[in-house]
């Protein structure tokens, strides 16, 4: 199913910029809205998904393909789930090019475009998550979980992309240092449980970046709590 995003949450964009929304003046909001429009005109969202059976081991979570996703955090996060949906999403190389062009002219605007693109790819993931949940009525879903969060290492990016056939289907690859390219992209794991499971919430208290979080230092939060 194609994903289309027609608007961005400007409060979310401001949080990515490190500015608590309530502290933003009218001029800053207007600039963010202008950048949001430009990003929305540029993005070309693409995504891919795959549902797999999962098994729990002492070292993490084993996918039916044989890939081990290491870490105690993910293992605890997926407790009660018998399956997981692996998915990836990318805004397209055009978005990266837009930001690079702005960097040559106006670094402030480039930063704002970058933050708008970050909000856009998360909005795309929200839409994907809604679609995946719609496909499994009666099931429960802990929030999506990505490499780099908790103790799940970025090294699993490449193997996940291979399972999703992402280079061919989405044009999404990982570098030698396990970063995604195009840059404004996401890989994620969404647990699927039959029936009810304990509700899990993303919060400042449970975030591994809590102590170094720039949003908290500025007196706000990233919007997930």
HUGI-V165282 format. One record per helix or strand of 2 or more residues. SS is the DSSP state (~ for helix, > for strand). FROM is the first residue (numbers start at 1). TO is the last residue. If there is no record, write none. Layout:
ss = <SS	SS>
from = <FROM	FROM>
to = <TO	TO>
This chain:
ss = <~	~	~	>	>	>	~	>	~	~	>	~	~	>	>	>	~	~>
from = <10	21	26	46	60	68	72	83	93	107	139	156	166	173	180	185	210	214>
to = <16	23	42	57	63	70	77	90	103	134	140	163	169	174	181	194	212	217>
